[in-house]
Amino acid sequence: MTATMATPERVAEVFPVGGSRLIIYVVYDRRGGVEDYVPHALAALRDHATRMLVVINGSLSDEGRAKLEPVADEILVRENVGFDIWAHKDALEHVGTAIAEYDEVLLTNDSWFGPVRPFGPVFDRMDARAAHFWGMTDHGKEVPNPFTKKGELPVHLQSYWIAVRREMLQSEEWARYWRELPPMAEHFDGVLLHEAVFTAHFDSLGFTQDVAFNHLDYDTKNPSLLNADALLDNGCPVLKRRPFFQWPPYLDRFAVIGRWTLEKAASYGYPVELIWRNLARNVPPRDLNADACMLEVLPEIDVSYDPTEPFRTVVIAHIFYEEMTGEILDRADTLPGAYDLVVTTPDATRAAAIQAAIDARGTTRGSVDVRVLASNDGRDQSAFLIGCRDVLLSGAYDLVVKIHSKKTVQDGYNIGRHFKAQQFENLLSSPGYTANLIALFQKEPGLGLVFPPTIHIGYPTMGRGWWSNKPGFEKLAAEFGIQVPLDEISPLAPYGSMFVARPEALRVLVEQDWTYDKFGGAEAYRDGGLAHILERMPCYAAGELGYHSRTVSNFEYMSISHTTFEFNFDEMSATIPGYTYEQIEFLKLAGYVGHGRARDFARIYMRLWHPGTGAKVGRALEPDRWLGRWTRRLRHPRASARNLLRRNSK
């Protein structure tokens, strides 16, 4: 797609008063539905469109179609090939010669939330400017090209919003561009083969381009990603989704604070619950937790709870250590207002002791139900999902508090003491703290569950939170219809299995036909077993239903956790140059370091400097290869002789 003749003289025109505009809006949803932010955006765009054509990449459910029909003149469903660029191509072909009826065609898609600020002022401003095509935002020149590591990425309009006017629409150059559009199998193809070249291509042909919000007015090359809140302040009506699913270390490099961006959107009146619902269903939860800064550090004094809007609350406590009953009840009593209590325990002896401890307190805040379980297989997980299934599905409660008698004696006194405190203090620290935690649910109707941050002091959780649970998780997620993308390194999860949640947010898990035999006996309570898999599932199950999750902490724990994290991170970063995201990229490229043996470093070297050949070298360096065997024989001749005799005697 290059110019084949001398650049002709072209005169750009303004958008005529009373002119006609076709908007082509592309939607992709992995579930075949339509997220609520889409019709919200289309309804606002209708005032600026003569015709609205919505293109669906993939399938469209009846529910999705019902959402689109009030805001679209036509819905075109196509195979999901070539991303939104080929969807635009197919839409243009679908419109055909009728394109001549329009003074402007706007090519856009569902990669943004809006309108955060009104569309009208932007359309008015750009209508009055003479241009053949214009974009909402642009991307500055970068050398080298960050996608290819060579050459340059030219200045270009970003393809999520490009408006093209009549002269360019009716030109042979425009028709040729789309005829010769290359196939696009991967996301980066769309950038390198279309977005990055579109602007320069038509500029070289003499067409005049313009941009509503120029990157030169900001201090980064990509304001839609790195200056989103400043764009909103300057009147930009759209907020790109990418700042909330971009790799968090990259955003850290540019100090992009997603919390501030969301607060800015809310301050301009955008219904941010539409954002949360979409992101919860479509972004790996730990990525979202970092990008949107979703850890809430709460004070011990109530500053936010509204007693006029109480929740119907049930506390479900699995008590194995009956001597902890008083402590469990003290924690539950930090809740504001009344609550019902359901206690599960493995046998009648414990149940009697627990009931006696409850009776000794004299008063309760609601009903009390002490249940003896048919089995302790699965421990607190099976107690919750099987022993209390009727409670969770009853519809009688707005919130459930899941706690259990935690000692972790197998890990030693210090570690067990800290883990227990980390769970209880960050969930039910004091009446003021707990009131603030419950107020989070009052403030956010889409908040599904809250729980303490990932445990890391005393445990090697960082970098390996999946342990051996990911294969079993993937199998169950597919079975349950959970399509929320999984986190790569460690899942966002309530490690320790204590949380506060809306029962509805857990419905995907609770409705399953669980039985105790599926959990196995005591030997199955380990990584890879069902209980440990389910411990990692609540955020993803809630996300599938559109509920987001938050982590919570009190001030004391955050002072302990952050100082430890800061020192450890400082130590780990000392020998690798660059910003954090560059250090992580280097380590990921280097791969697993093994035990630091010669063959481990050889593999790392090959992965870094000769990618693709490391596997062959790795096989040659395996200890069972001839060199390794002969080396062992030379070092341990007697052992080698004994092994030889054993093999020959069989």
C-alpha positions in Angstrom: 0.0 0.0 0.0 2.4 2.7 -1.3 1.8 5.7 -3.5 2.3 5.0 -7.2 2.1 8.5 -8.6 3.0 12.1 -7.9 1.2 13.6 -4.9 -1.8 15.5 -6.3 -3.1 18.8 -4.9 -5.9 18.2 -2.5 -8.1 20.7 -0.6 -9.4 19.6 2.7 -12.9 20.6 3.7 -14.7 21.1 7.0 -17.6 18.9 8.0 -20.7 20.6 6.4 -23.4 22.1 8.6 -26.2 19.5 8.7 -23.8 16.9 7.2 -24.3 13.1 7.4 -22.1 10.8 9.4 -21.9 7.0 9.4 -20.5 5.4 12.5 -19.1 1.9 12.3 -18.5 0.5 15.8 -16.9 -2.9 16.2 -17.7 -5.2 19.2 -15.8 -8.3 20.3 -17.0 -10.4 23.3 -15.6 -13.8 24.0 -18.9 -14.9 25.5 -21.0 -13.7 22.5 -22.6 -11.0 24.7 -22.5 -7.2 24.9 -21.0 -5.5 27.9 -23.2 -2.7 29.4 -20.7 0.0 28.7 -21.2 -0.6 24.9 -24.9 0.5 24.6 -24.1 3.4 27.0 -21.4 4.6 24.6 -23.6 4.1 21.5 -26.6 5.9 23.0 -24.4 9.0 23.4 -22.9 8.7 19.9 -26.4 8.5 18.3 -26.8 12.2 18.5 -23.8 12.6 16.2 -24.7 9.8 13.7 -26.9 9.7 10.7 -26.5 5.9 10.7 -25.1 3.5 13.3 -23.7 0.2 12.0 -22.5 -2.2 14.7 -20.2 -5.0 13.7 -19.9 -8.1 15.8 -16.7 -10.1 15.6 -17.7 -13.6 16.4 -21.1 -14.6 17.8 -24.0 -12.6 19.3 -26.4 -13.9 21.9 -30.1 -13.0 21.9 -29.4 -11.0 25.1 -26.6 -9.1 23.4 -28.7 -8.3 20.4 -31.5 -7.0 22.6 -29.0 -4.5 24.1 -27.8 -3.3 20.7 -31.1 -3.0 18.8 -32.3 0.2 20.5 -29.0 2.0 19.7 -28.0 0.6 16.3 -29.6 1.0 12.9 -28.0 -2.2 11.7 -26.1 -5.1 13.3 -23.6 -7.1 11.1 -22.3 -10.4 12.6 -19.1 -11.7 11.0 -16.5 -14.3 11.7 -13.8 -13.1 14.2 -11.0 -12.8 11.7 -8.6 -9.9 11.3 -9.6 -8.1 14.5 -11.4 -4.8 14.3 -9.5 -3.7 11.3 -10.9 -6.4 9.0 -14.3 -5.9 10.6 -14.1 -2.3 9.4 -13.1 -3.5 6.0 -16.1 -5.9 5.8 -18.4 -3.1 7.1 -17.2 -0.8 4.4 -17.8 -3.5 1.8 -21.2 -4.1 3.3 -22.1 -0.4 2.9 -20.8 -0.4 -0.6 -21.7 2.4 -3.0 -24.0 3.9 -0.3 -20.8 5.3 1.3 -21.3 8.2 -1.1 -24.3 9.3 1.0 -22.1 10.3 3.9 -19.9 13.3 4.5 -17.9 11.4 7.1 -17.4 7.9 8.3 -16.2 7.2 11.8 -14.4 3.9 12.3 -14.3 3.0 16.0 -14.6 0.1 18.4 -15.3 -1.1 21.9 -11.8 -0.5 23.3 -12.8 2.6 25.2 -15.3 3.7 27.9 -17.3 6.8 27.4 -18.5 9.4 27.1 -16.7 10.5 30.2 -16.7 14.1 28.9 -19.4 15.1 26.3 -18.8 14.1 22.6 -20.4 17.4 21.4 -17.6 19.8 22.0 -15.1 17.5 20.3 -17.3 17.0 17.2 -18.0 20.7 17.0 -14.3 21.5 17.2 -13.2 18.9 14.6 -16.2 19.7 12.3 -14.9 23.2 11.9 -11.3 22.1 11.1 -10.4 21.3 7.4 -9.1 17.8 7.2 -9.5 14.6 5.1 -9.3 12.4 8.2 -8.8 12.9 11.9 -8.4 10.9 15.1 -9.2 11.3 18.7 -5.6 10.7 19.9 -2.3 10.0 18.3 1.0 8.2 19.2 4.3 9.9 18.9 7.4 8.7 17.0 9.6 6.1 18.7 13.1 5.0 17.7 13.6 2.1 17.7 10.1 0.7 17.0 9.2 -1.0 20.3 7.4 -3.8 18.5 10.3 -4.8 16.2 13.3 -3.4 18.2 14.5 -1.7 14.9 13.6 1.1 12.6 11.0 3.6 13.8 7.4 3.7 14.8 6.1 6.8 13.0 3.7 9.3 14.4 0.2 8.0 13.8 -3.4 8.4 14.6 -4.6 5.6 16.9 -7.0 3.3 15.0 -9.6 3.0 17.7 -11.1 6.3 16.4 -10.5 7.5 12.9 -13.0 9.7 11.0 -12.7 10.0 7.2 -14.3 12.7 5.1 -16.0 12.6 1.7 -13.1 13.3 -0.7 -10.9 10.6 0.8 -13.8 8.1 1.1 -14.5 8.4 -2.6 -10.9 8.3 -3.8 -9.2 5.4 -5.6 -6.4 5.5 -3.0 -8.9 4.7 -0.2 -10.5 1.8 -2.2 -7.0 0.4 -3.0 -5.9 0.6 0.6 -8.7 -1.7 1.8 -8.4 -4.0 -1.3 -4.8 -4.6 -0.5 -5.1 -4.8 3.3 -3.0 -7.8 4.4 -4.2 -10.6 6.6 -3.8 -10.0 10.4 -3.4 -13.1 12.4 -2.0 -11.5 15.6 -2.7 -8.3 17.6 0.7 -6.8 16.6 -0.2 -7.3 13.0 -3.0 -4.8 13.5 -0.5 -2.3 14.8 2.4 -2.8 12.4 0.4 -3.5 9.2 -2.4 -0.9 9.8 -2.4 1.5 12.7 1.2 2.5 12.5 1.2 3.0 8.7 -2.3 4.3 8.0 -1.6 7.9 8.8 1.8 8.2 7.0 0.4 6.3 4.0 -2.5 8.7 3.4 -0.4 11.7 4.4 2.1 10.8 1.6 -0.8 10.8 -0.8 -1.6 14.4 -0.1 -4.5 13.9 2.3 -4.6 16.2 5.3 -4.9 14.6 8.8 -5.7 16.2 12.1 -6.1 15.0 15.7 -8.4 16.2 18.5 -5.8 15.6 21.3 -2.3 15.8 20.1 0.5 13.9 21.9 2.7 17.0 21.7 0.5 18.6 24.3 1.6 15.9 26.8 4.8 14.6 28.1 4.6 11.1 26.8 4.4 9.5 23.3 1.1 7.7 24.1 -1.3 9.9 26.1 -4.3 7.6 25.7 -2.4 5.0 27.8 0.0 7.1 30.0 -1.9 10.4 30.4 -5.5 9.2 30.5 -6.6 11.4 33.4 -5.0 14.5 31.8 -6.9 13.8 28.6 -10.1 13.7 30.6 -9.3 17.0 32.2 -8.8 18.5 28.7 -12.2 17.3 27.5 -11.4 14.0 25.9 -14.7 12.0 25.9 -13.2 8.6 25.8 -11.2 6.6 28.3 -9.2 3.7 26.8 -9.6 0.3 28.5 -5.9 -0.5 28.1 -4.6 1.4 31.2 -6.6 -1.2 33.2 -5.2 -4.3 31.6 -1.7 -3.2 30.5 1.2 -5.1 32.1 1.5 -3.4 35.5 5.3 -3.1 35.6 5.2 -1.1 32.4 2.7 1.3 33.9 4.8 1.5 37.0 7.7 2.8 34.9 5.5 5.9 33.9 3.8 6.2 37.3 0.4 5.6 35.8 -2.0 5.4 38.8 -5.2 3.7 37.7 -7.0 4.6 40.9 -6.6 8.3 40.2 -7.9 7.8 36.6 -11.0 6.0 37.8 -11.6 8.7 40.4 -11.3 11.3 37.7 -13.8 9.5 35.5 -16.3 9.2 38.4 -15.8 12.9 39.2 -17.0 13.8 35.7 -20.1 11.7 36.2 -19.3 8.5 34.3 -21.0 5.4 35.9 -17.8 3.6 36.9 -19.7 0.5 37.8 -19.8 -0.1 34.0 -16.0 -0.1 34.0 -15.7 -2.4 37.0 -18.2 -5.0 35.5 -16.4 -5.1 32.2 -12.9 -5.3 33.7 -13.9 -8.0 36.2 -15.1 -10.3 33.5 -12.2 -9.7 31.0 -9.0 -8.9 32.8 -6.8 -11.2 34.9 -7.7 -10.3 38.5 -4.2 -9.7 39.7 -3.4 -7.5 36.7 -6.5 -5.5 37.5 -5.8 -5.3 41.2 -2.4 -3.7 40.4 -3.5 -1.5 37.5 -6.5 -0.1 39.3 -4.7 0.0 42.7 -7.4 -2.0 44.4 -5.9 -2.5 47.8 -7.9 -0.6 50.4 -5.9 0.4 53.6 -8.6 1.1 56.2 -8.5 3.0 59.5 -9.6 1.6 62.8 -12.1 4.4 63.3 -15.4 4.3 61.4 -15.3 7.0 58.8 -17.6 5.6 56.1 -20.3 3.1 57.2 -23.9 4.2 56.8 -26.1 2.5 59.5 -29.2 3.5 57.7 -28.4 0.9 55.0 -27.5 -2.2 56.9 -26.8 -5.5 55.2 -28.3 -8.9 56.1 -25.2 -10.6 57.2 -24.3 -14.2 58.0 -21.0 -15.4 59.5 -20.0 -18.9 58.5 -17.3 -20.1 60.8 -15.6 -23.5 60.5 -14.3 -24.4 63.9 -11.9 -27.3 64.3 -10.1 -26.0 67.3 -13.0 -25.5 69.7 -10.7 -23.5 72.1 -10.7 -20.7 69.5 -14.5 -20.3 69.7 -14.3 -17.2 71.9 -11.8 -15.6 69.6 -13.9 -16.3 66.6 -16.9 -14.8 68.2 -14.9 -11.7 69.3 -13.9 -11.2 65.7 -17.5 -11.6 64.4 -18.7 -9.1 67.0 -16.7 -6.4 65.3 -19.4 -6.4 62.5 -21.7 -3.4 62.6 -25.3 -4.4 63.5 -26.9 -7.8 63.7 -25.6 -11.0 62.1 -26.6 -14.6 62.1 -24.0 -17.2 63.0 -23.5 -20.6 61.4 -20.8 -22.8 62.8 -19.6 -26.0 61.2 -17.5 -28.6 63.0 -16.4 -32.2 62.4 -18.1 -34.0 65.4 -20.6 -33.8 68.1 -18.1 -33.4 70.9 -16.7 -30.3 69.4 -20.2 -29.0 68.6 -21.2 -29.4 72.3 -18.1 -27.4 73.4 -18.7 -24.7 70.8 -22.4 -24.4 71.8 -21.4 -24.1 75.4 -19.0 -21.3 74.7 -21.6 -19.5 72.7 -24.2 -19.9 75.5 -21.7 -18.7 78.1 -21.5 -15.3 76.3 -25.1 -14.7 77.2 -26.2 -12.7 74.2 -26.0 -13.0 70.4 -26.8 -10.6 67.6 -28.9 -13.0 65.7 -29.7 -16.7 65.2 -27.1 -19.4 66.0 -26.8 -22.7 64.1 -24.1 -25.1 65.1 -23.8 -27.9 62.5 -22.0 -31.2 62.7 -20.6 -32.1 59.3 -20.9 -35.5 57.7 -17.1 -35.4 56.9 -14.1 -33.1 57.5 -12.7 -34.0 54.1 -12.0 -30.7 52.4 -12.0 -28.9 55.8 -13.3 -25.3 55.6 -13.9 -25.5 51.8 -16.3 -28.4 51.9 -17.9 -27.1 55.1 -18.7 -23.9 53.3 -19.8 -25.3 49.9 -21.6 -28.4 51.1 -22.4 -27.9 54.8 -23.7 -24.3 54.2 -25.0 -24.6 50.6 -28.6 -24.0 51.8 -27.6 -20.8 53.6 -25.6 -19.4 50.7 -28.4 -20.1 48.2 -31.3 -19.0 50.4 -31.3 -15.4 49.3 -31.7 -14.4 52.9 -28.3 -12.6 53.1 -26.6 -9.7 51.4 -23.1 -10.6 52.8 -21.4 -13.7 54.1 -18.3 -13.6 56.3 -16.2 -16.8 55.9 -13.7 -17.4 58.7 -12.3 -20.5 60.4 -10.2 -21.5 63.4 -6.7 -21.0 62.0 -3.5 -22.1 63.7 -1.1 -23.4 61.0 0.8 -25.3 63.6 2.7 -27.3 61.0 4.7 -24.2 59.9 6.0 -23.2 63.3 5.0 -20.7 66.0 6.2 -17.5 64.4 4.9 -18.3 60.9 1.6 -19.6 62.2 1.1 -16.6 64.5 1.7 -14.2 61.7 -0.5 -16.0 59.2 -3.4 -16.1 61.6 -3.0 -12.4 62.5 -2.7 -11.5 58.8 -6.1 -13.1 58.2 -8.1 -11.9 61.2 -6.5 -8.4 61.6 -7.1 -7.5 57.9 -10.7 -8.7 57.9 -12.1 -8.1 61.3 -9.6 -6.0 63.2 -11.9 -3.8 65.3 -15.5 -2.4 65.2 -14.3 0.8 63.4 -12.2 -1.1 60.9 -14.8 -3.7 60.1 -17.4 -1.0 59.6 -15.2 0.7 57.0 -14.8 -2.7 55.3 -18.5 -3.3 55.1 -18.9 0.3 53.8 -16.9 -0.7 50.7 -19.9 -2.9 49.8 -22.3 0.0 50.4 -20.3 2.2 48.1 -19.8 -0.3 45.3 -22.7 -2.4 44.2 -20.4 -4.5 42.0 -18.0 -5.3 44.7 -18.1 -9.1 45.0 -15.6 -9.9 47.7 -12.7 -8.6 49.9 -9.9 -10.4 51.5 -6.4 -9.8 52.9 -3.4 -9.3 50.6 -1.3 -12.3 49.4 0.6 -13.7 52.3 4.3 -13.5 51.8 6.1 -13.2 55.1 7.1 -16.7 56.1 6.0 -18.2 52.9 7.6 -18.4 49.3 4.2 -17.4 47.8 5.6 -14.7 45.5 6.2 -16.0 42.0 4.5 -19.4 42.7 1.0 -18.8 44.0 -0.4 -21.3 41.5 1.9 -24.1 42.8 0.6 -27.2 41.2 -3.0 -26.1 41.2 -3.3 -24.4 37.8 -4.1 -27.5 35.7 -6.9 -28.5 38.0 -8.1 -24.9 38.1 -8.2 -24.7 34.3 -10.2 -27.9 34.1 -12.8 -26.8 36.7 -13.0 -23.2 35.2 -13.9 -24.7 31.8 -16.4 -27.0 33.4 -18.1 -24.1 35.3 -18.0 -21.7 32.3 -15.6 -19.3 33.9 -13.9 -17.4 31.1 -12.1 -14.7 33.1 -8.5 -14.8 31.9 -6.1 -16.5 34.4 -3.2 -14.6 35.9 0.1 -15.8 34.6 2.3 -16.1 37.7 0.1 -16.2 40.8 -3.7 -15.9 41.1 -5.4 -13.2 43.0 -6.9 -15.2 45.7 -7.9 -15.3 49.4 -4.9 -17.4 50.5 -5.9 -18.6 53.9 -9.5 -18.8 52.7 -11.1 -16.1 54.7 -13.1 -13.3 53.1 -16.3 -11.2 53.1 -18.4 -11.6 50.0 -21.8 -11.2 48.4 -23.4 -14.7 48.2 -24.5 -13.9 44.7 -20.9 -13.3 43.7 -20.1 -16.9 44.7 -23.0 -18.5 42.9 -20.9 -20.2 40.2 -19.1 -22.1 42.9 -22.0 -22.7 45.4 -24.4 -24.1 42.8 -22.1 -27.0 41.8 -23.0 -30.5 42.9 -20.2 -30.9 45.5 -19.8 -34.1 47.5 -17.2 -34.9 50.2 -15.7 -37.8 48.3 -14.7 -35.2 45.6 -12.4 -33.6 48.1 -10.7 -36.8 49.2 -9.3 -37.6 52.6 -6.5 -35.9 54.6 -3.9 -36.9 52.1 -5.8 -34.9 49.4 -5.5 -31.6 51.3 -2.5 -30.4 49.5 -1.5 -28.4 46.4 -3.2 -30.0 43.4 -6.1 -31.2 45.6 -9.6 -29.8 45.2 -9.6 -27.8 48.4 -6.4 -25.9 47.4 -7.8 -25.4 43.9 -11.0 -23.9 45.2 -9.1 -21.6 47.5 -7.8 -19.8 44.4 -11.2 -19.6 42.6 -13.4 -17.0 44.3 -12.2 -13.9 42.3 -12.5 -15.7 39.0 -16.0 -17.1 39.8 -17.1 -13.6 41.0 -15.5 -12.0 37.9 -17.5 -14.2 35.6 -20.7 -12.7 37.0 -19.3 -9.2 36.7 -18.3 -8.7 40.4 -14.8 -7.3 41.1 -12.7 -8.1 44.1 -10.6 -5.9 46.4 -7.8 -6.7 48.9 -7.9 -5.0 52.3 -5.4 -4.2 55.0 -5.2 -2.3 58.3 -2.4 0.2 58.9 -0.3 -2.0 61.1 -0.1 -4.9 58.7 0.7 -2.6 55.8 3.6 -1.1 57.7 4.9 -4.7 58.3 4.3 -5.9 54.8 5.5 -2.9 52.9 8.8 -2.6 54.7 9.5 -6.3 54.2 8.5 -6.1 50.5 10.6 -2.9 50.0 13.8 -4.5 51.4 13.4 -7.8 49.6 12.6 -6.1 46.3 15.6 -3.9 46.7 17.9 -6.9 47.3 16.5 -8.8 44.3 16.9 -5.8 42.0 20.5 -5.0 42.9 22.3 -7.0 40.2 20.1 -6.3 37.2 20.2 -2.9 35.5 17.2 -0.9 34.2 13.7 -0.1 35.3 11.7 -2.7 37.1 9.8 -3.7 33.9 13.1 -4.1 32.1 14.5 -6.3 34.9 11.4 -8.5 34.8 11.6 -8.8 31.0 15.2 -9.9 31.3 14.4 -12.5 33.9 11.5 -13.9 32.0 13.6 -14.1 28.9 16.3 -15.9 30.9 13.8 -18.4 32.2 14.1 -20.7 35.1 17.5 -20.5 36.8 17.4 -24.0 38.2 20.0 -24.6 40.9 22.7 -22.3 39.5 24.8 -25.2 38.0 26.9 -24.9 34.9 24.2 -26.4 32.7 21.6 -24.1 34.2 23.7 -21.0 33.2 24.3 -22.5 29.8 20.6 -22.8 29.2 20.1 -19.2 30.3 22.8 -18.0 28.0 21.3 -19.8 25.0 17.8 -18.5 25.8 19.1 -14.9 26.0 21.4 -14.8 23.1 20.5 -17.8 20.9 16.7 -18.2 21.3 15.3 -21.4 19.8 18.5 -23.5 20.3 18.4 -23.8 24.0 16.4 -27.0 24.0 19.0 -28.8 22.0 21.8 -27.6 24.2 19.8 -28.5 27.2 19.4 -32.1 26.2 23.1 -32.3 25.6 23.7 -31.0 29.1 21.3 -33.4 30.9 23.0 -35.4 33.6 21.8 -38.6 32.1 23.6 -37.9 28.8 26.9 -39.8 28.2 29.1 -36.9 29.4 27.1 -36.7 32.7 27.3 -40.4 33.2 31.0 -40.6 32.6 31.6 -37.6 34.8 29.8 -39.4 37.7 31.8 -42.6 37.1 35.0 -40.7 37.3 34.0 -39.0 40.5 32.4 -42.1 42.1 34.1 -45.2 40.6 32.9 -47.6 43.4 29.3 -46.6 43.2 29.4 -46.8 39.4 30.8 -50.3 39.6 28.1 -51.4 42.1 25.4 -50.0 39.8 26.9 -51.8 36.8 26.8 -55.1 38.8 23.2 -54.5 39.8 22.1 -53.9 36.2 23.9 -56.9 34.9 22.5 -59.2 37.6 18.8 -58.5 36.7 
